[in-house]
Structure formats: structure tokens, C-alpha cells
Amino acid sequence: MRRIAGIVLAVLLIGGVVAAVVAGRQGDDKGTATKTVRGVIGSEKSDFFADPDVVKALAAKGYTVRTEASGSWAMDGLDLKGYDFAFPSSSAPADQLAAKYHARQPLPRPFYSPLVVVAHRSAADVLAANGLAVLDGKGKGKGKGKGKGTLRMTAYLDAVRHDRTWQQLKGATAHGELTGTLYITSTDPETSNSGALYLAATSYVANGGRVVAGNADITRTAPLLHQLVSVQGAQQPSSDSVFRDFISGAGNPLVCLYESQVVSLLAEQHGADDLVVLYPDTTVNSDHTIVPLDDAGRGLGELLSTDPALRRLAVKHGFRPQGDSAEFVTATADRAAYLNQTLTGVRQAPVPTSAVLHEMARRARG
């Protein structure tokens, strides 16, 4: 009887241990379980969502995020059934998507980035010598030239109207790479957000400091916008593509893109010796806006907007968190020679409505 009782007791003890282990595992699973959310994002945020630190920070809050990249304006043509969110690069395409999918307002806007123009040092020096730009602040690298400056938009657009070439500008003959028509490379405004916002900024200046708001304004500014676009030939659908070409030394010496892309590049110190960042004196902010297609998508948007760790990681990737400029200024102090951290002297132009932007892009493309 004692032997039988001992065996029964042993079985009970083993069973209790097994039950405790299983319960513990179930508790661990519950604590680390994440909800998977799917979204379509602008390509400029691909590196952010692929960052292992971002993945870890999201998982700590219960999210696994799966993304696919698309041009911001091209998202309207996608079938987003089965997705939890769309994350275009500005409010105009986001508002259009929100209306289409009846997304509840307000839409989360976690961070933003102004449009800038990157230039090779030789091009920036020539622009400055001819009154099209003002340079300040020395770059790090080898100490050559200036690391940042301001692009004078009125002077630049006047040069475009008169079909100025690099050869007509004082000092350009010393740089054999500066030939042909003077222009800034931008992306396809019919599919890419940065290209559309470039038209928004230039049209505001061309329209006498007023946002383009109707057919009369569109007709007034269309010839200049067509000049800006047609001189480029075939345009890339993504600012990542034109930036890669610029970094490699291929293509045009002036390129319009997001400040966030420049900040990320400078963090790696790749190609900075030949880089000047020009902030247009009239530009537009790209308000990265989440369109929640369900509660999971809205939860992600709110988390990106408020979580301190994720806000810090957004700055790491060059984005300016909404509501607190000090975060960006502090985090980019080591790159201040290239960045207008407080956007001093930069005027923010209003962005036209989606319908107006689409018509402007259509006419600009001709």
C-alpha cells in the first residue's frame, strides 16, 4: 500500500509540475502575443518599418506590422480590402483615401518632413554666385564649400521661364558636369507625393503667393509647371530612386526630395563631402498621414504619434515628430551644419486640394 501511495503521489507531483509549466508558457504567450496589421506605405518609410529597433518597439506594444510600398497618389487605384491602414506621404492623398473608405476623422499624423533640394557643391556654388541661392554653414567632410543654404524660388522660377542653361551662369564653365538646361529633378507628380508637392510649392510662388484654388489659377500657372516637368523627360515614380541616382553621381545635380531622406544619409555620413542641402524659401511640408481602415490601423497610428520610443526612432530616420520641434533639433545636433533645424526663413505654402493637384499634375505632364 505504501508503494502504491508513493507512486500515486509521484504521478500527482509530476502532473502538477507539467501543469504549472504549461500554464507559465501560456502566460508568456499571452504577454508577448502581437496583432499583425497590414498596410500600404510610401516608399520613403520602408527603412523605418524595416528597422529592427522599430520592429522591437512595435512588438513591445503588441504590434507586428507588414507593409508594402506604393506611390502615395497611386494608392487610390489599389484594392485595399484586407488591409488595416494606408500611410501616404501627405495629407492630400490621405484625405482622398479617407473619403473613399469612410475613415473616421481626425486622421493620425505622426510626423512630417519638408521638401528640400539637394545639390552637388559645384552646382550650389554656381547658384549662389548668380543670386539663385544663399549659402551658409560649412559642411563637415573636407571643409569644402557650404553644407546648407536657401534656394530663392522666385529667382529660380524666373530662370526656368527664360530657359536658362548652366553655361549662361557665371562660374559654371569651371565645372564640366554643369551643362544643359537648368532644372530641378522631381518625381512623377501623377503618382508620387514628392513630385506633386513640388508642383504645390512652385505653383504657390508662380501664383503670386496664393494657393492654386480653381481653373483660373490652374490655367495661369500651367505653362510654367509644364516647363518644370517636360524638361526632365521620363520621371521616376519614387524619390528613393532619384536620390540613389544623385548619390551615385548620375543624372541631374539638383534633386527635389524629402528632408528625412537627407537626414538618414547624413547619419551614415555617405556622400556628405559633395552634398549641399538647399531649403526653398517657399516649400511645403509632407505630413505623413495614416488612413485607418479599421481599429487596428487607428491604434497603430495613435501609437506612432504618442509613444516616446517610436518618436525617437522616427527622428532617427529623419522625420520631424508632430508637436515638439525640440526632439528633432536635439537628435540632429551632429548634422546641424547641413540642416536648417528650425526652418528659419522658410515659408510654408498651403497645399491645394486633391482635385486641384491632380489637374495641375495632368497639365504639367502635358
Salt bridges, closest charged atoms under 4 A:
GLU44 OE2 - LYS45 NZ 2.77
GLU44 OE2 - HIS288 ND1 3.74
ASP51 OD2 - LYS316 NZ 2.77
ASP51 OD2 - HIS317 NE2 2.76
ASP53 OD2 - LYS316 NZ 3.52
GLU68 OE2 - ARG38 NH2 3.25
ASP76 OD1 - LYS100 NZ 3.80
ASP95 OD1 - ARG109 NH2 3.58
ASP158 OD1 - HIS162 ND1 3.54
ASP188 OD1 - ARG365 NE 3.64
GLU190 OE1 - ARG365 NE 3.72
ASP217 OD1 - ARG220 NH1 2.60
GLU259 OE1 - ARG320 NE 2.76
ASP274 OD2 - HIS120 ND1 2.73
ASP307 OD1 - LYS61 NZ 3.81
GLU327 OE2 - ARG311 NH2 2.47
ASP334 OD1 - ARG335 NE 2.98
GLU359 OE2 - ARG362 NH2 2.65
GLU359 OE2 - ARG363 NE 2.95
